[in-house]
Amino acid sequence: MEIEEGALRTIIREEMKSVLKEIGLHDDHAGNDVRDLRSLITDWRELKKAIWQTVARWGTMIVLGLLTFGAWMKLGGGDGGGQQ
């Protein structure tokens, strides 16, 4: 079955309009809506990155704190200055 190019373009255009209408991107504000969505996605990605960086920093601080505490205990810091 052969469909001429003009008819195919018309069918595709109408289907695209139908899909855009279904998802609410068919009016004059669609461009702004898409920009808002992209902005939200970008902000979400930045927030996730900041959260993971904060978790990594806290984890590093806890590990370093535990190592420092362990070294302090090993050097006798917990028994009154190392004198027995």
Rosetta blueprint (number, residue, H / E / L):
1 M L
2 E L
3 I L
4 E L
5 E H
6 G H
7 A H
8 L H
9 R H
10 T H
11 I H
12 I H
13 R H
14 E H
15 E H
16 M H
17 K H
18 S H
19 V H
20 L H
21 K H
22 E H
23 I L
24 G L
25 L L
26 H L
27 D L
28 D L
29 H L
30 A H
31 G H
32 N H
33 D H
34 V H
35 R H
36 D H
37 L H
38 R H
39 S H
40 L H
41 I H
42 T H
43 D H
44 W H
45 R H
46 E H
47 L H
48 K H
49 K H
50 A H
51 I H
52 W H
53 Q H
54 T H
55 V H
56 A H
57 R H
58 W H
59 G H
60 T H
61 M H
62 I H
63 V H
64 L H
65 G H
66 L H
67 L H
68 T H
69 F H
70 G H
71 A H
72 W H
73 M H
74 K H
75 L L
76 G L
77 G L
78 G L
79 D L
80 G L
81 G L
82 G L
83 Q L
84 Q L
